[in-house]
Amino acid sequence: MAMDRETLEAHLTEAFPEAEIVLTDLAGDNDHWQAEIVSPQFAGMPRVRQHQLVYAALKGKMGGELHALALKTRAPD
């Protein structure tokens, strides 16, 4: 069972309500996603911590329903 765009977007929007989120289906299979997230929550955080917050937002679904997620995260300019 893959994670569709709506489900992925819902998890990310819930965790990062003020973020700009752009999702790209890398393989056209709802299973390999790239997420670009620009959120004020990331201000002053190292990238590894930003990514940890994203994985936490996915509530343990990485590796199961969500096979692959390429992340690009940053705070707004």
PyMOL CGO cylinders between C-alpha atoms (Angstrom):
from pymol import cmd
from pymol.cgo import CYLINDER

trace = [
    CYLINDER, 0.00, 0.00, 0.00, 1.55, 3.26, -1.14, 0.3, 1, 1, 1, 1, 1, 1,
    CYLINDER, 1.55, 3.26, -1.14, 0.93, 6.66, 0.39, 0.3, 1, 1, 1, 1, 1, 1,
    CYLINDER, 0.93, 6.66, 0.39, -0.96, 8.95, -1.96, 0.3, 1, 1, 1, 1, 1, 1,
    CYLINDER, -0.96, 8.95, -1.96, -0.32, 12.66, -2.36, 0.3, 1, 1, 1, 1, 1, 1,
    CYLINDER, -0.32, 12.66, -2.36, -3.35, 13.67, -0.28, 0.3, 1, 1, 1, 1, 1, 1,
    CYLINDER, -3.35, 13.67, -0.28, -2.29, 11.56, 2.71, 0.3, 1, 1, 1, 1, 1, 1,
    CYLINDER, -2.29, 11.56, 2.71, 1.32, 12.71, 2.57, 0.3, 1, 1, 1, 1, 1, 1,
    CYLINDER, 1.32, 12.71, 2.57, 0.25, 16.33, 2.19, 0.3, 1, 1, 1, 1, 1, 1,
    CYLINDER, 0.25, 16.33, 2.19, -2.17, 16.01, 5.12, 0.3, 1, 1, 1, 1, 1, 1,
    CYLINDER, -2.17, 16.01, 5.12, 0.56, 14.71, 7.46, 0.3, 1, 1, 1, 1, 1, 1,
    CYLINDER, 0.56, 14.71, 7.46, 2.97, 17.47, 6.43, 0.3, 1, 1, 1, 1, 1, 1,
    CYLINDER, 2.97, 17.47, 6.43, 0.38, 20.27, 6.56, 0.3, 1, 1, 1, 1, 1, 1,
    CYLINDER, 0.38, 20.27, 6.56, -0.73, 19.17, 10.01, 0.3, 1, 1, 1, 1, 1, 1,
    CYLINDER, -0.73, 19.17, 10.01, 2.85, 19.30, 11.30, 0.3, 1, 1, 1, 1, 1, 1,
    CYLINDER, 2.85, 19.30, 11.30, 3.90, 22.43, 9.39, 0.3, 1, 1, 1, 1, 1, 1,
    CYLINDER, 3.90, 22.43, 9.39, 0.74, 24.55, 8.97, 0.3, 1, 1, 1, 1, 1, 1,
    CYLINDER, 0.74, 24.55, 8.97, 2.58, 27.70, 7.89, 0.3, 1, 1, 1, 1, 1, 1,
    CYLINDER, 2.58, 27.70, 7.89, 4.92, 25.93, 5.46, 0.3, 1, 1, 1, 1, 1, 1,
    CYLINDER, 4.92, 25.93, 5.46, 5.12, 26.06, 1.72, 0.3, 1, 1, 1, 1, 1, 1,
    CYLINDER, 5.12, 26.06, 1.72, 5.06, 22.41, 0.68, 0.3, 1, 1, 1, 1, 1, 1,
    CYLINDER, 5.06, 22.41, 0.68, 5.75, 21.14, -2.83, 0.3, 1, 1, 1, 1, 1, 1,
    CYLINDER, 5.75, 21.14, -2.83, 5.39, 17.40, -3.44, 0.3, 1, 1, 1, 1, 1, 1,
    CYLINDER, 5.39, 17.40, -3.44, 6.82, 15.68, -6.51, 0.3, 1, 1, 1, 1, 1, 1,
    CYLINDER, 6.82, 15.68, -6.51, 6.00, 12.06, -7.39, 0.3, 1, 1, 1, 1, 1, 1,
    CYLINDER, 6.00, 12.06, -7.39, 9.45, 11.02, -8.60, 0.3, 1, 1, 1, 1, 1, 1,
    CYLINDER, 9.45, 11.02, -8.60, 8.47, 7.68, -10.18, 0.3, 1, 1, 1, 1, 1, 1,
    CYLINDER, 8.47, 7.68, -10.18, 4.77, 8.17, -10.90, 0.3, 1, 1, 1, 1, 1, 1,
    CYLINDER, 4.77, 8.17, -10.90, 3.90, 5.35, -8.48, 0.3, 1, 1, 1, 1, 1, 1,
    CYLINDER, 3.90, 5.35, -8.48, 2.78, 7.20, -5.30, 0.3, 1, 1, 1, 1, 1, 1,
    CYLINDER, 2.78, 7.20, -5.30, 5.73, 5.51, -3.60, 0.3, 1, 1, 1, 1, 1, 1,
    CYLINDER, 5.73, 5.51, -3.60, 8.79, 7.68, -4.29, 0.3, 1, 1, 1, 1, 1, 1,
    CYLINDER, 8.79, 7.68, -4.29, 8.26, 11.28, -3.28, 0.3, 1, 1, 1, 1, 1, 1,
    CYLINDER, 8.26, 11.28, -3.28, 10.28, 14.43, -3.04, 0.3, 1, 1, 1, 1, 1, 1,
    CYLINDER, 10.28, 14.43, -3.04, 9.05, 16.99, -0.53, 0.3, 1, 1, 1, 1, 1, 1,
    CYLINDER, 9.05, 16.99, -0.53, 10.27, 20.57, -0.56, 0.3, 1, 1, 1, 1, 1, 1,
    CYLINDER, 10.27, 20.57, -0.56, 9.25, 22.22, 2.70, 0.3, 1, 1, 1, 1, 1, 1,
    CYLINDER, 9.25, 22.22, 2.70, 9.90, 25.86, 3.53, 0.3, 1, 1, 1, 1, 1, 1,
    CYLINDER, 9.90, 25.86, 3.53, 8.82, 26.46, 7.10, 0.3, 1, 1, 1, 1, 1, 1,
    CYLINDER, 8.82, 26.46, 7.10, 9.45, 29.14, 9.73, 0.3, 1, 1, 1, 1, 1, 1,
    CYLINDER, 9.45, 29.14, 9.73, 9.71, 26.25, 12.22, 0.3, 1, 1, 1, 1, 1, 1,
    CYLINDER, 9.71, 26.25, 12.22, 13.07, 25.35, 10.64, 0.3, 1, 1, 1, 1, 1, 1,
    CYLINDER, 13.07, 25.35, 10.64, 14.70, 28.72, 11.46, 0.3, 1, 1, 1, 1, 1, 1,
    CYLINDER, 14.70, 28.72, 11.46, 18.03, 28.23, 13.20, 0.3, 1, 1, 1, 1, 1, 1,
    CYLINDER, 18.03, 28.23, 13.20, 17.87, 24.42, 12.99, 0.3, 1, 1, 1, 1, 1, 1,
    CYLINDER, 17.87, 24.42, 12.99, 20.49, 22.22, 11.38, 0.3, 1, 1, 1, 1, 1, 1,
    CYLINDER, 20.49, 22.22, 11.38, 19.18, 20.32, 8.36, 0.3, 1, 1, 1, 1, 1, 1,
    CYLINDER, 19.18, 20.32, 8.36, 19.36, 16.96, 10.13, 0.3, 1, 1, 1, 1, 1, 1,
    CYLINDER, 19.36, 16.96, 10.13, 17.02, 18.25, 12.84, 0.3, 1, 1, 1, 1, 1, 1,
    CYLINDER, 17.02, 18.25, 12.84, 14.65, 19.63, 10.18, 0.3, 1, 1, 1, 1, 1, 1,
    CYLINDER, 14.65, 19.63, 10.18, 14.51, 16.19, 8.57, 0.3, 1, 1, 1, 1, 1, 1,
    CYLINDER, 14.51, 16.19, 8.57, 13.90, 14.52, 11.94, 0.3, 1, 1, 1, 1, 1, 1,
    CYLINDER, 13.90, 14.52, 11.94, 10.85, 16.75, 12.42, 0.3, 1, 1, 1, 1, 1, 1,
    CYLINDER, 10.85, 16.75, 12.42, 9.53, 15.75, 9.00, 0.3, 1, 1, 1, 1, 1, 1,
    CYLINDER, 9.53, 15.75, 9.00, 10.00, 12.04, 9.72, 0.3, 1, 1, 1, 1, 1, 1,
    CYLINDER, 10.00, 12.04, 9.72, 8.27, 12.48, 13.10, 0.3, 1, 1, 1, 1, 1, 1,
    CYLINDER, 8.27, 12.48, 13.10, 5.34, 14.14, 11.29, 0.3, 1, 1, 1, 1, 1, 1,
    CYLINDER, 5.34, 14.14, 11.29, 4.93, 11.00, 9.17, 0.3, 1, 1, 1, 1, 1, 1,
    CYLINDER, 4.93, 11.00, 9.17, 4.10, 9.02, 12.33, 0.3, 1, 1, 1, 1, 1, 1,
    CYLINDER, 4.10, 9.02, 12.33, 6.23, 5.97, 11.61, 0.3, 1, 1, 1, 1, 1, 1,
    CYLINDER, 6.23, 5.97, 11.61, 5.02, 5.46, 8.04, 0.3, 1, 1, 1, 1, 1, 1,
    CYLINDER, 5.02, 5.46, 8.04, 8.47, 5.85, 6.45, 0.3, 1, 1, 1, 1, 1, 1,
    CYLINDER, 8.47, 5.85, 6.45, 9.64, 2.52, 5.08, 0.3, 1, 1, 1, 1, 1, 1,
    CYLINDER, 9.64, 2.52, 5.08, 6.11, 1.11, 5.23, 0.3, 1, 1, 1, 1, 1, 1,
    CYLINDER, 6.11, 1.11, 5.23, 3.39, 2.96, 3.35, 0.3, 1, 1, 1, 1, 1, 1,
    CYLINDER, 3.39, 2.96, 3.35, 5.97, 5.51, 2.27, 0.3, 1, 1, 1, 1, 1, 1,
    CYLINDER, 5.97, 5.51, 2.27, 8.89, 3.78, 0.60, 0.3, 1, 1, 1, 1, 1, 1,
    CYLINDER, 8.89, 3.78, 0.60, 11.13, 6.69, -0.32, 0.3, 1, 1, 1, 1, 1, 1,
    CYLINDER, 11.13, 6.69, -0.32, 11.10, 10.39, 0.50, 0.3, 1, 1, 1, 1, 1, 1,
    CYLINDER, 11.10, 10.39, 0.50, 13.70, 12.85, -0.75, 0.3, 1, 1, 1, 1, 1, 1,
    CYLINDER, 13.70, 12.85, -0.75, 13.68, 15.95, 1.45, 0.3, 1, 1, 1, 1, 1, 1,
    CYLINDER, 13.68, 15.95, 1.45, 14.58, 19.54, 0.75, 0.3, 1, 1, 1, 1, 1, 1,
    CYLINDER, 14.58, 19.54, 0.75, 13.93, 21.66, 3.83, 0.3, 1, 1, 1, 1, 1, 1,
    CYLINDER, 13.93, 21.66, 3.83, 14.75, 25.21, 4.82, 0.3, 1, 1, 1, 1, 1, 1,
    CYLINDER, 14.75, 25.21, 4.82, 13.47, 28.24, 6.64, 0.3, 1, 1, 1, 1, 1, 1,
    CYLINDER, 13.47, 28.24, 6.64, 12.07, 31.13, 4.58, 0.3, 1, 1, 1, 1, 1, 1,
    CYLINDER, 12.07, 31.13, 4.58, 14.61, 33.63, 3.28, 0.3, 1, 1, 1, 1, 1, 1,
]
cmd.load_cgo(trace, "trace")
